[in-house]
Every structure is written in C-alpha cells, then in structure tokens.
C-alpha cells in the first residue's frame, strides 16, 4: 500500500475511534432517557446527532486533523500519547466552544458538548498516537 494512503487510513481510523464516543453517549442516552423528554422518539434524536456529528467530526478531520497527522514528523514529542491526547482534547473543546459562540453568541454556556468534543478529540489523538508506529511504518512490513 502507498505510504501516504496508509497514513491517511491511520488518521481515518483514529477519527472514527473518536467518533465512537458519540455513539456510546447516544447509547447511554437511549438507555437512560431524561425524564422530561419523550423516550419513544430517541431514535430520531440519535439519527440527527449522528448525521450532524459526522459532518462536524469528519469535516474537522479533513481540514485540521489530517494535515497535522501527515505533516508532524513521527519523531516529534507531540506523538507521545499523553501529549497527543491532551492536545486532541484541548483542540476538540476549543473547536466546539468557538463553533458554539459563533453560531449562537447569546446562548447560555453549557459545557456538555464541549466536554463531549474534548472526549472525541482526546480519543482520536490517543488512538492516533498508539497506532502511529503501525500506520507510519514502511509498507514493506505488511508482507512479513
């Protein structure tokens, strides 16, 4: 496999792992619905959240995460899992905070979605840092 394609696949695997945090959050919400909301229509909310979050998560992947994943050298200290995870969590929260303030600046601050975005970013970067050795390695290692 082409080394560039291999690294792109690695970044996609990492972001998909981060996106799975939203799936887990939705599963929790389905099993423990809020008493004030109708529990019979949880699937509609889940579908909307997954569609919107996929655009947001994979859009951020294409614009920010993929270039960073491709251009930061593998020997950089940023690939160490504690540093990478903290950077991803901070970036996820900051991006969601900025998006929320740009779309509705008068809204009351609720940290739920910023925390969820921090978890998505942190998990994405954690998986990226742990799998970087595999996805950044030369393609000739596949045949062994």
TAURNOR-V713523 format. One record per residue. RES is the residue in three letters. PSI is psi in whole degrees, -180 to 180 (none if undefined). OMEGA is omega in whole degrees, -180 to 180 (999 if undefined). NEAR is the number of other ideal C-beta (glycine too) atoms within 10 Angstrom. Layout:
BEGIN
res=[RES,RES]
psi=[PSI,PSI]
omega=[OMEGA,OMEGA]
near=[NEAR,NEAR]
END
This chain:
BEGIN
res=[UNK,UNK,UNK,UNK,UNK,UNK,UNK,UNK,UNK,UNK,UNK,UNK,UNK,UNK,UNK,UNK,UNK,UNK,UNK,UNK,UNK,UNK,UNK,UNK,UNK,UNK,UNK,UNK,UNK,UNK,UNK,UNK,UNK,UNK,UNK,UNK,UNK,UNK,UNK,UNK,UNK,UNK,UNK,UNK,UNK,UNK,UNK,UNK,UNK,UNK,UNK,UNK,UNK,UNK,UNK,UNK,UNK,UNK,UNK,UNK,UNK,UNK,UNK,UNK,UNK,UNK,UNK,UNK,UNK,UNK,UNK,UNK,UNK,UNK,UNK,UNK,UNK,UNK,UNK,UNK,UNK,UNK,UNK,UNK,UNK,UNK,UNK,UNK,UNK,UNK,UNK,UNK,UNK,UNK,UNK,UNK,UNK,UNK,UNK,UNK,UNK,UNK,UNK,UNK,UNK,UNK,UNK,UNK,UNK,UNK,UNK,UNK,UNK,UNK,UNK,UNK,UNK,UNK,UNK,UNK,UNK,UNK,UNK,UNK,UNK,UNK,UNK,UNK,UNK,UNK,UNK,UNK,UNK,UNK,UNK,UNK,UNK,UNK,UNK,UNK,UNK,UNK,UNK,UNK]
psi=[144,133,-36,-45,-38,-43,-37,-43,-39,-42,-36,-40,-42,-45,-35,-37,-41,-39,-27,-21,-38,-39,-42,-39,-42,-38,-41,-45,-33,-37,-25,72,153,137,-25,-13,156,121,-11,-12,31,-32,-33,-44,-43,-43,-44,-45,-41,-39,-49,-44,-34,-41,-44,-49,-48,-23,-43,-37,-48,-36,-36,-55,-44,-49,-39,-43,-39,-34,-12,124,146,-28,-5,147,-19,-18,-6,137,-38,-42,-47,-43,-45,-41,-42,-41,-43,-42,-42,-46,-42,-41,-44,-40,-46,-42,-43,-40,-32,-38,-32,79,-24,-6,151,141,122,122,3,-50,-29,-39,-43,-42,-36,-39,-43,-48,-41,-45,-41,-47,-31,-48,-39,-43,-38,-27,0,-37,-40,-49,-19,-5,159,151,-21,-12,-19,-34,-14,none]
omega=[177,-179,178,179,179,179,176,177,178,179,179,176,-179,-179,177,175,177,180,180,176,179,177,179,178,179,177,177,180,179,-179,-179,-177,177,-177,-178,-179,179,-177,-178,180,-179,-177,179,177,180,180,179,-180,180,179,-180,-178,179,177,-178,-177,-176,171,176,176,-176,-174,-173,-170,-178,178,178,-180,-177,-169,175,-178,-178,-178,-178,177,179,179,175,-169,179,-179,-178,-180,178,178,179,179,179,180,179,179,-179,179,180,178,179,179,-180,-180,179,-177,179,-176,-178,-177,177,-177,174,-172,-176,-176,175,177,177,178,176,177,178,179,179,179,178,-178,175,178,179,-178,-179,-179,-177,180,179,-174,178,-179,178,-176,-178,176,-180,-174,-179,999]
near=[8,9,13,9,10,16,18,15,13,21,23,17,16,26,25,15,18,26,19,14,21,21,13,11,17,18,11,9,16,13,9,9,14,9,6,5,11,10,12,8,10,16,10,10,15,17,11,10,15,15,10,11,20,13,10,17,23,16,10,22,20,13,9,13,24,17,12,15,23,13,7,14,8,12,7,10,8,14,19,10,14,9,14,24,20,15,16,26,21,14,20,27,21,14,18,22,16,11,15,17,12,8,8,9,7,5,9,5,8,9,12,9,14,19,14,17,27,23,19,28,29,22,22,31,30,20,23,25,20,15,15,20,11,12,19,16,15,8,11,8,8,10,5,4]
END
